[in-house]
């Protein structure tokens, strides 16, 4: 089993920045991909970014690429999401996800085995 704990969420003004962290524990050495998803009220959970063991990354193309940066510290079993130039559209609960299956970076909610409890990000305009 793998446990994921997110931190770093909060209230920020539009145009500001936040950095989220997700620490993995348990059988974390088996993790191949770590990712961030988000879910706004009344909307489905959506992919934000992912990082694999080799350092490869992928981003949601339409709204976050160029503003958000995912990074990973394999030694610490931690993944980060640096979020810049935040807008009210970024308001959501942000979830960390992890999967132990090697392979291409994947954006599907059902492609991840483990999930954190989520951290709220609220951007005020």
DOLUMMAR-581820 format. One line per 3 residues: for each residue x, y, z negated of N, C-alpha, C. Coordinates in Angstrom, 1 decimal, m for minus. Example, Ala and Ser with C-alpha at 12.3 -4.5 7.8 and 13.67 -1.06 7.14 Angstrom:
# DOLUMMAR-581820
13.2 m5.7 m7.8 12.3 m4.5 m7.8 13.2 m3.3 m7.8 ~ 12.8 m2.2 m7.1 13.7 m1.1 m7.1 12.9 0.0 m7.9
//
This chain:
# DOLUMMAR-581820
0.8 m1.2 0.0 0.0 0.0 0.0 0.9 1.2 0.0 ~ 0.3 2.3 0.6 1.0 3.6 0.6 0.1 4.6 0.1 ~ 0.6 5.5 m0.8 m0.2 6.6 m1.3 0.4 7.9 m0.7
m0.6 8.8 m0.4 m0.2 10.1 0.2 m0.8 11.2 m0.6 ~ 0.0 12.2 m1.0 m0.5 13.3 m1.8 m0.1 14.6 m1.1 ~ m1.1 15.4 m0.7 m0.9 16.6 m0.1 m0.8 17.8 m1.1
m0.1 18.8 m0.7 m0.1 20.0 m1.5 0.2 21.2 m0.6 ~ 0.0 22.4 m1.2 0.4 23.6 m0.4 m0.8 24.4 0.2 ~ m2.0 23.8 0.0 m3.1 24.6 0.6 m3.4 25.8 m0.3
m4.4 26.6 0.2 m4.8 27.8 m0.5 m5.5 28.8 0.3 ~ m5.6 30.0 m0.2 m6.2 31.1 0.5 m5.2 32.0 1.1 ~ m5.3 32.4 2.3 m4.3 33.3 3.0 m5.1 34.2 3.9
m4.5 35.4 4.1 m5.1 36.3 5.0 m4.8 36.0 6.5 ~ m5.7 36.3 7.4 m5.4 36.1 8.8 m4.1 36.7 9.2 ~ m3.3 36.0 10.0 m2.0 36.4 10.4 m0.9 35.9 9.4
m1.3 35.4 8.3 m0.3 34.9 7.4 0.2 33.4 7.6 ~ 0.9 32.9 6.7 1.5 31.6 6.9 1.3 30.7 5.6 ~ 1.3 29.4 5.8 1.3 28.5 4.7 2.1 27.3 5.1
2.7 26.6 4.1 3.4 25.3 4.4 2.8 24.2 3.6 ~ 2.3 23.2 4.2 1.7 22.1 3.6 2.8 21.0 3.4 ~ 2.7 20.2 2.4 3.6 19.1 2.2 2.7 17.8 1.9
3.3 16.7 2.3 2.6 15.4 2.0 3.7 14.4 1.6 ~ 3.6 14.0 0.4 4.6 13.0 m0.1 4.0 11.6 m0.1 ~ 4.8 10.7 0.4 4.4 9.3 0.5 5.1 8.5 m0.6
4.3 7.6 m1.2 4.9 6.7 m2.2 4.3 5.3 m2.0 ~ 4.8 4.3 m2.8 4.4 3.0 m2.6 5.3 2.3 m1.5 ~ 4.8 1.6 m0.6 5.6 1.0 0.5 5.8 2.0 1.6
6.4 3.1 1.2 6.5 4.2 2.2 7.6 4.0 3.2 ~ 8.6 3.1 2.8 9.6 2.8 3.8 9.2 2.2 5.1 ~ 7.9 1.6 5.0 7.4 1.0 6.2 6.7 2.0 7.2
6.5 3.2 6.7 5.8 4.2 7.5 6.5 4.5 8.8 ~ 5.9 4.5 9.9 6.5 4.9 11.2 6.0 6.2 11.6 ~ 4.7 6.5 11.5 4.2 7.8 11.9 3.5 8.5 10.8
3.8 9.8 10.6 3.0 10.6 9.7 2.4 11.7 10.5 ~ 1.2 12.1 10.1 0.4 13.0 10.9 m0.4 13.9 10.0 ~ m0.9 15.0 10.6 m1.8 15.9 9.9 m3.1 16.0 10.8
m4.2 15.9 10.1 m5.5 16.1 10.7 m6.2 17.3 9.9 ~ m7.3 17.8 10.4 m8.0 18.8 9.7 m9.5 18.6 10.0 ~ m10.3 19.0 9.0 m11.8 18.9 9.2 m12.4 20.1 8.6
m13.1 20.9 9.5 m13.8 22.1 9.2 m15.2 21.7 8.8 ~ m15.9 22.5 8.0 m17.3 22.2 7.6 m18.2 21.9 8.9 ~ m18.9 20.8 8.9 m19.8 20.5 9.9 m19.2 20.0 11.2
m17.9 19.8 11.1 m17.1 19.3 12.3 m16.5 18.0 12.0 ~ m16.1 17.3 13.1 m15.4 16.1 13.0 m13.9 16.3 12.6 ~ m13.3 15.3 12.0 m11.9 15.4 11.7 m11.1 15.4 13.0
m10.1 16.3 13.1 m9.4 16.4 14.4 m7.9 16.4 14.1 ~ m7.2 15.9 15.1 m5.7 15.7 15.1 m5.1 17.1 15.2 ~ m4.0 17.3 14.4 m3.3 18.5 14.4 m1.9 18.3 14.9
m1.1 17.4 14.3 0.2 17.1 14.7 0.7 15.8 14.1 ~ 1.7 15.2 14.7 2.3 13.9 14.3 3.8 13.9 14.5 ~ 4.4 13.1 13.6 5.9 13.0 13.7 6.2 11.5 13.5
7.1 10.9 14.3 7.5 9.6 14.1 8.9 9.4 13.5 ~ 9.2 8.2 13.2 10.5 7.9 12.5 11.7 8.5 13.2 ~ 11.6 8.5 14.5 12.8 9.0 15.3 12.9 10.5 15.4
11.9 11.2 14.9 11.9 12.6 15.0 11.0 13.2 16.1 ~ 10.4 12.3 16.9 9.5 12.7 17.9 8.3 13.4 17.3 ~ 7.8 14.4 18.0 6.6 15.2 17.5 5.6 15.3 18.6
4.3 15.5 18.2 3.2 15.8 19.1 2.3 16.8 18.4 ~ 1.7 17.6 19.2 0.8 18.6 18.6 m0.5 18.7 19.4 ~ m1.6 19.1 18.7 m2.8 19.4 19.3 m2.5 20.6 20.3
m2.9 20.4 21.5 m2.4 21.3 22.5 m3.1 22.7 22.5 ~ m4.4 22.6 22.3 m5.2 23.8 22.6 m5.1 24.9 21.6 ~ m4.9 24.6 20.3 m5.0 25.7 19.4 m3.9 25.9 18.4
m3.0 24.9 18.3 m2.0 25.0 17.2 m0.6 25.0 17.8 ~ m0.4 24.5 19.0 0.9 24.4 19.6 1.5 25.8 19.7 ~ 2.7 26.0 19.2 3.3 27.3 19.2 3.2 28.0 17.9
2.2 27.6 17.1 2.0 28.2 15.8 2.3 27.3 14.6 ~ 2.1 26.0 14.8 2.3 25.1 13.7 3.5 24.2 14.1 ~ 4.3 23.9 13.0 5.5 23.1 13.2 5.4 21.9 12.2
5.5 20.7 12.7 5.6 19.6 11.8 7.0 19.1 11.7 ~ 7.4 18.8 10.4 8.7 18.3 10.2 8.7 17.2 9.2 ~ 9.7 16.4 9.1 9.7 15.2 8.3 11.0 15.0 7.7
11.0 14.6 6.4 12.2 14.2 5.7 12.1 12.7 5.4 ~ 12.7 11.9 6.2 12.6 10.5 6.0 13.2 10.0 4.7 ~ 14.2 10.7 4.2 14.8 10.3 3.0 13.9 10.5 1.8
13.1 11.5 1.9 12.2 11.9 0.8 10.8 11.4 1.1 ~ 10.6 10.7 2.2 9.2 10.2 2.6 8.2 11.3 2.5 ~ 8.5 12.5 3.1 7.7 13.7 3.0 7.5 14.3 4.4
6.3 14.7 4.7 6.1 15.4 6.0 5.5 16.8 5.6 ~ 5.9 17.7 6.4 5.5 19.1 6.2 4.8 19.7 7.4 ~ 3.9 20.7 7.2 3.3 21.4 8.3 3.4 22.9 8.0
4.3 23.5 8.7 4.4 25.0 8.6 3.4 25.6 9.6 ~ 2.5 26.4 9.0 1.4 27.0 9.8 1.6 28.5 9.8 ~ 1.7 29.1 11.0 2.0 30.5 11.2 0.8 31.1 11.9
0.7 32.5 11.8 m0.3 33.2 12.6 m1.7 32.6 12.4 ~ m2.0 32.4 11.2 m3.3 31.7 10.9 m4.5 32.6 11.2 ~ m5.5 31.9 11.7 m6.8 32.6 11.9 m7.9 31.9 11.2
m9.1 32.5 11.2 m10.2 31.9 10.5 m10.6 30.6 11.1 ~ m10.2 30.3 12.3 m10.5 29.1 13.0 m9.6 27.9 12.4 ~ m8.6 28.3 11.7 m7.8 27.2 11.0 m8.3 26.8 9.7
m9.4 27.5 9.2 m9.9 27.1 7.9 m10.5 25.7 8.0 ~ m10.0 24.8 7.1 m10.4 23.4 7.1 m9.8 22.7 5.9 ~ m10.2 21.5 5.6 m9.5 20.6 4.7 m8.4 19.9 5.6
m7.2 20.0 5.2 m6.1 19.3 5.9 m5.7 18.0 5.3 ~ m5.7 17.0 6.1 m5.4 15.6 5.6 m4.1 15.1 6.2 ~ m3.3 14.5 5.3 m2.1 13.8 5.8 m2.5 12.3 6.0
m1.9 11.8 7.1 m2.2 10.4 7.4 m0.9 9.7 7.8 ~ m0.9 8.4 7.6 0.3 7.6 7.9 0.0 6.2 8.5 ~ 0.9 5.7 9.3 0.7 4.4 9.9 2.0 3.7 10.0
2.0 2.4 9.8 3.2 1.6 9.8 3.5 0.9 11.2 ~ 2.6 1.1 12.1 2.7 0.4 13.4 3.6 1.2 14.3 ~ 4.7 0.7 14.8 5.5 1.4 15.8 4.8 1.6 17.1
5.2 2.6 17.8 4.6 2.9 19.1 4.5 4.4 19.3 ~ 3.8 4.7 20.4 3.6 6.1 20.7 2.9 6.9 19.7 ~ 3.2 8.2 19.6 2.5 9.1 18.7 1.0 9.1 19.1
0.2 9.0 18.1 m1.3 8.8 18.4 m2.1 9.8 17.7 ~ m3.2 10.3 18.4 m4.1 11.3 17.8 m5.4 10.8 17.2 ~ m5.6 9.6 17.3 m7.0 9.1 16.8 m7.1 8.9 15.3
m8.2 9.3 14.8 m8.5 9.1 13.4 m8.4 7.7 13.0 ~ m8.9 6.8 13.9 m8.9 5.3 13.5 m7.6 4.6 13.8 ~ m6.6 5.4 14.1 m5.3 4.8 14.4 m4.3 4.9 13.2
m4.8 5.4 12.1 m4.0 5.6 10.9 m4.5 4.8 9.8 ~ m3.6 4.1 9.1 m4.0 3.2 8.0 m4.2 3.9 6.7 ~ m3.5 4.9 6.4 m3.5 5.5 5.1 m3.8 7.0 5.2
m4.5 7.5 4.2 m4.9 8.9 4.2 m4.7 9.5 2.8 ~ m4.4 10.8 2.8 m4.4 11.5 1.5 m5.8 12.1 1.2 ~ m5.9 12.8 0.1 m7.2 13.2 m0.4 m7.6 14.6 0.2
m6.6 15.2 0.9 m6.9 16.5 1.6 m6.5 17.7 0.7 ~ m6.2 18.8 1.4 m5.9 20.0 0.7 m6.6 21.2 1.5 ~ m7.3 22.0 0.8 m8.1 23.1 1.4 m7.3 24.2 1.9
m7.4 24.6 3.1 m6.8 25.9 3.6 m7.9 26.8 4.0 ~ m7.9 28.0 3.5 m8.9 29.0 3.8 m8.2 30.2 4.3 ~ m8.6 30.7 5.5 m8.0 31.9 6.0 m9.1 33.0 6.1
m8.8 34.1 5.4 m9.8 35.2 5.3 m9.5 36.2 6.4 ~ m10.5 36.7 7.0 m10.3 37.7 8.1 m10.5 39.1 7.6
//
